[in-house]
């Protein structure tokens, strides 16, 4: 399925030019136009899925294998020191384009890329509540 109003559908289909790093029957990997760091790439499925919740299990597995393949190749090309693999779901979590995509963000020593969060603490109450609800 495809959404004719979705910019990522158009990019994944090759209708809008992009710096394509990789392409197969299921995905197109492109350089992000608003990179967090040099070499920041996006994995886009060619079919339209709003987010991870809508992705079928087979494609979800394939995207992780592709992410591993791409960061292994790009790490050597870019000479970066590490990688963040980021995938946001829904607006509250930072999703701005509602077509599943995965960010591959190269990290360089001292790069100042801000992906952190304030560390909290797992309380006994929260732990017990979550574990109990999962067992139902």
Long-range contacts (C-beta under 8 A, 24 or more apart in sequence): 1-47, 1-48, 2-47, 2-48, 3-48, 3-99, 6-48, 6-97, 6-98, 6-99, 7-97, 7-99, 8-44, 8-48, 8-97, 8-99, 8-101, 9-48, 9-99, 11-44, 12-44, 12-45, 12-46, 12-99, 13-46, 21-70, 21-74, 22-66, 22-70, 24-66, 26-59, 26-62, 27-62, 27-63, 27-66, 29-66, 29-70, 29-104, 32-103, 36-103, 36-105, 36-113, 36-115, 37-80, 37-105, 37-106, 37-107, 37-108, 37-111, 37-113, 38-78, 38-80, 38-106, 38-108, 39-74, 39-77, 39-78, 39-80, 39-106, 40-103, 40-104, 40-105, 40-106, 41-70, 41-74, 41-103, 41-104, 42-101, 42-102, 42-103, 42-104, 43-67, 43-70, 43-101, 43-102, 43-104, 44-99, 44-100, 44-101, 45-99, 45-100, 45-101, 48-99, 49-99, 49-100, 50-98, 50-99, 50-100, 51-88, 51-89, 51-90, 51-95, 51-98, 51-100, 52-87, 52-89, 52-100, 53-89, 54-100, 55-100, 63-102, 67-102, 67-104, 70-104, 71-104, 74-104, 74-106, 75-106, 78-106, 80-106, 80-107, 80-108, 81-107, 81-108, 81-109, 82-106, 82-107, 83-107, 84-113, 84-115, 86-115
